[in-house]
């Protein structure tokens, strides 16, 4: 079975390494500069359950179809990603997106057909370092995948992913799992971006914990109205992380803002807010967080235009 991974960044590179360790036939579709770096140094992953270092197969253009395409790009690169992988998607190919949120599913369904697009998500903290290596933080590592239409995941695809180990699991309700993470990510991003601080810094203030809980309730209400109510234990587990005292946790969206980079604000906060408006729901904290990020993006765009 042939697997194509778009990019060899933090997420794609990490799970690509684990698939290679499990014996999978993996190819990375990368830009020329990344291909040159991987040719010189190989793929290097520093991880809690074991490091990986070795040569990997790379291409800069696709000229044949694959059995599985793993997609882990940033949401704002989705259009170019779809164009890049289109030649790789044949009649029997399955596409596994590992993007946050849900907005990307519509675009992928339109491009390839809903039957070819699996549901997927991952829980892991990894970063791509300046020298091209990938480093994991903490011990959390989970890859969840499943069919969205009730049909079974192809046997070969299922077996290849599960070969990673117990960290990879199929789900009969993958959309529900994606909504659970969507609510968590939106709350974390909304709170940390709006307050420009870590979870611990927010909850250390007099009203910080209550604010986070109200934002989480707004986001959870959208999930419920969309047909995916959060289970009580899932909500409690999320809130335990989102309100943990002295926690250094920040959203990746806040880290993007802090370094002046483009954010996934529209894909996460914007999409959830639009869904809320469609249901006529009042979500003032979500609206405030989205406005904060939109003001940042407008300023960033103006600065770039002025520098051009």
N, C-alpha and C positions, 0 to 999 in steps of 0.2 A: 504494500500500500504506500502510495506516494503522498507526502504532506508538504504543502507550501506554507510558509509563514511570512506574512508581509512585515518586513522590518526585522531588525535584530536589536531592538531597544530593550528597555527594562523588562516588560511583560513578555514580548515575543521571544526575546533571547533567553529569558529564564525558562519558560515552558518548552521552548525548542530544545534547550540543553537536556531537560528531563526526558523529553521524547527520544532524543538520540541515545541517552543512557539506557532507555528501555528497548532499544533496538529498532526504532522507527527510521524510515527513509525520509529524511528531512532536508528541505532546501529553503534557504532564506532569500526572499526577494528584497534587495536593498539598493540604496543609491550607490553610485560609483565610489564615493569617498569611504563609505562604510565597508564596501566590498574590499577596498584596498587595505583598510585597517584590519579586517578579519583575515585577509590573506597573509598579512605580516605577523600578526600576534595570535590569531585564532580567536575563538569565542572563550571568554573567561567569565566565570560566574562564581562569586563568593557567597555561600549560602549556609544556613544553619544546619541542614541535614547532609551537607557535603558539597565540596567545591567541584567545579567542572572546568576543564581546560583542554582545548583541542581544536584541530582544524574542522571547518564546516563547509558545506557546499553552498555557494552563493550564485545568484544570477541578478542581472540588472534589468532584464526584459523576459517576459514569459513567452514560450513558444510551444507549449503543450498543456494538456489538462492534467489536473491532479485529483486525487480521491478526496482530500480534505484541504481546505484553505483556512488557516487560522489568522484572524484579523484583529490587531491590537493597536491600531493607529489612534491618534487624537481625533476627536469628533470633527474638528474643523478641517481635517485632511480627508474626510470620508469620500468626497466626490473624486478626488484624485486617486484614492485607494481603490475605489470601485473600477475606475478606468484601468488601473494597473493590473488588477487581478482578473479582469474580464476574460482574457484568453485562457486562464487557468481553470475556468468553471465550465466543465463539460456536462453531459446529460446526467451522469451519476454523481457529480461532485456535491459535497456538502460544505457550506461556509459556516464557520464558527466564530462569531464576533465576540470579543471580550471587552467591548467598550462599556463605560458606565452609562446609566440611563436606558431609555427605550427608543428614543427618536430615530436612531440609526436603523431600526428594524424596517421601517417604512421604505427607506431609501434602498436597502438591500433587497427587500421583497420586490420592489419595482424593477430593480436591475436584473435579478436572477430568478425570481419566482419564490413565493413563500415556502414551497416544499423543499427547497434547497438550503434554506437558511435556518440553522439551529438556533436555539436560545443558549446563551452562555454568559458566565460571569466568573470572576476570580476574586479571591481575597488574599492579598499579599502586599507587603511593603518592600518595594525594590526600586533602585535608582540606577541610572546609567551614568557612570562617572566620567570625568573629563578624559581619561585615557582609554575609554571604550569598554572598560570592564563593567560588569553588572554586580551590584551588591544588595543582598537582602538584609532587612532590619527585622529583628524579632523572629518568632517561630511560626507565625501564622502563614499557612500555605494551603489554599483550597481552590480547586477548579471544578466548577459545576456546569454541566451541559445537559441538553435534552431536546426532544422534539417539541415543537409548538403546535402541531396539528394532530396529535394523538397517534401518529404513525411511529413505529419503532425507529430508533437511530440505527443506521446500517451496521451490521454486525462487525465489520472490519473497523469502522470508525470508532464504535463503542469500545472494542478490544484495544485499539491503539491508545486511546485516551486513558482507559483504566490501567493500562500497563505502567503509567507513571507511578502508580502506587495508590494507597488509600486516600491520598490528598486529592485525587480526581474521582468524581462520583457523578453518575447520571441522576437526573431528577425527573419524576413524573409530573411535576409542577414547576418547570423551569421559569415560566413567566412570573409565578408567585415569588420565587427566589430572586428574580431580577427586580421585582417591585420592592421587596424587602431591602435590597441594597440601594435601590433608587431613593427610597425614603431616607435611609441612613446617610447616604452621600450628600443629598440635597440639604439635610439638616446640618451636617458637619460643614459643608461648604458655605451655606448661608450664614450660619452663626459665626464661623471663624473669619470669613471675609467681611461681614458687616461690622464685627467688633475688632477686626485686625489683631487677633490674638489667639493663643492656643486655648484648648478646652479648659485647662487648669486656670489660665488667667481669666477666662470668662466666668467660670463658676466661683471664683474667689471673690467676685463682687456681690453686692447685696442682692441684686435681682438677676444675676446671670443664670443660675440654674432654672429659675422659672421661665426666663426668656427662651432657653434652649428647649424646655419641655413644651412650650406653646408652639414654637416653630415645628417641632417634631409632630405635634398633634395636627397642625395645618397640613403638613406633607402626608401624614398617614390618612387624613380624611380624603385626600385626592385619590390615594391608592384604593381606599374602600369604595368610593364612588365609581372607580374604574373596574370594580369587580374583583379586587385583590386585597381584602382586608388583612392587616397584619395580625398574626397570631399573638396572643398575650405574651407568650414567652419570648417571641422575637422582638416585640416592642420593649420589653423589660431589659433584654440583653443589649439592645441598641442604646437605650437610655443610660444604662450602667456605664457604657463607654463614653457617651456624649456628655456625661455630667461627672466624670471621675475627677476627684480633687487632685491637684498638682500634676495633672496629665499634660505632657508636652505635645499632645496630638494636635496637628494642624491639617487642614485639607490640602490636597495637591493644588486646588484652585487658589488658595491663599498663597502658597509658595510661588505660583505663577505670578500673582499680583506683586508680591514682594520683589521679584527679580525683573519686573517690567515685561513679562512675556504675555503672549496671547492666552486667554483662558477658555474653558469650556462652559462659560456662564450661560450662554443661550441653550446649549444642548442639555444642561442639567436644570438650572434654575428657571430659564426661560420656558423650556418645554413643560415643566411641572406647573408653572404659573398659567400657561395657556390652557392646560387641562383643567385647572381649577376654575378659570373663567368660563370655560365651556359648561361646567356644572353649576355655575352661579355661586361658587363658594367664596367666602370672604377670607383671604389669606394675606393680611397686612404685613406680617413679618417676612413672608416669602417675597412679597412685592418690594419691600424695602431692601432686602438682600439683592434681589435682581437689579433694582435701580442703582444700587451701589456699584455693582460690577459693570453695568452699562455705562455709568459715568466714567469709570476707570478706562473702559475700552474706547470710549469716545476721546478721552484725553490722550490715550496712547496713539490712536489713529491720527489725531491732530499733530502730535509731536513728530510722528513719522513723516507726515505730509510736509511739515515745516522743514524737516531735515533733508528732504529730497531735492 
